[in-house]
Amino acid sequence: MGKETETVPKRILLVTGLSGAGKTTVLKTLEDLGWEAVDNFPIRLAAPLLELPSPEGREEPALPLALGFDTRTRGFDAQKLIRQIKRLQKRDDLEVMTLFLDCSGTEIERRYSETRRRHPLAQDRPAIDGIAQERTLTDPLRRWADQVIDTSRLTASDLQVQIRERFRVEAHAKMNVAVSSFGYSRGIPHNVDLMFDMRFLKNPHWIDELRPLTGLDQAVADYVSSDPAFADATGKVRELLQLLLPLYDAQGKAYVTIAFGCTGGRHRSVYVAETFAKWLHEDGFSPTISHRNLTSRPIDALESADKAEQQ
């Protein structure tokens, strides 16, 4: 008789919580980590889904599966969902976990106000009413969940870092790197490991046709990269990172946050951060990127420190 192969349980993560607490960010991050991710999935269909054969009958390594659901999912009933999940957890071929995303009502209300979206349970009422109703509906799941993350004080980047730390697929995956841009005039960011000041580069803010644009626009990219100091300075920073990041990784550091700053945080730092994200990807990392002040209003007074250099 041939040697029996040990069956490894398929890893299933059920992601739920309050609307606006970050479920979409979590699922996208899991997908980046190598999970299969499906949002708004009826849990009652999970068992039939797991019985489907591999494409064309191929035997493939079982990828971990993340299923997102919330009060918008058809047939949402917390107690019924818990019973369905318990049935899945009894299966020897599955490892089922539940992650609940919580958030304060005032913070969710602020997020909906900023995006100008309506809360799914309060289409014709104030968002706070829908938030309160949803908290009551989901409370049994929160109390029962294996893991709870409160995103009230987390940025999207912070949440991505937590998910990468908790749910990376490979036991010895490469260190997580986060790249961000910011404006010094609007304050220095917290929890940054390496910070680089880009205010020595020519400032596009003082060019009328470039002022309303950002570092994501090609015209700004061309202007910033044409600075005589750009190639030499960024090249040396890249060499420094190529030296430091493997050393951090060897020491077991889970993640490193690299921030690039300019005066307003809309032009130079954005373009440089995007450039380094591409370079880091070429170097074998999978960096996340965020731009803290990208949507901030351009204000001449904040940029005045650089104006003399542009004249």
Secondary structure, 3 states (H helix, E strand, C coil): CCCCCCCCCEEEEEEEECCCCCHHHHHHHHHHCCCEEECCCCHHHHHHHHCCCCHHHCCCCCCCEEEECCCCCCCCCHHHHHHHHHHHHCCCCEEEEEEEEECCHHHHHHHHHHHCCCCCCCCCCCHHHHHHHHHHHHHHHHHHCCEEEECCCCCHHHHHHHHHHHHCCCCCCCCEEEEEEEEHHHCCCCCCCEEEECCCCCCHHHCCCCCCCCCCCHHHHHHHHCCCCHHHHHHHHHHHHHHHHHHHHHCCCCEEEEEEEECCCCCHHHHHHHHHHHHHHHCCCCCEEEECCCCCCCCHHHHHHHHHHHC
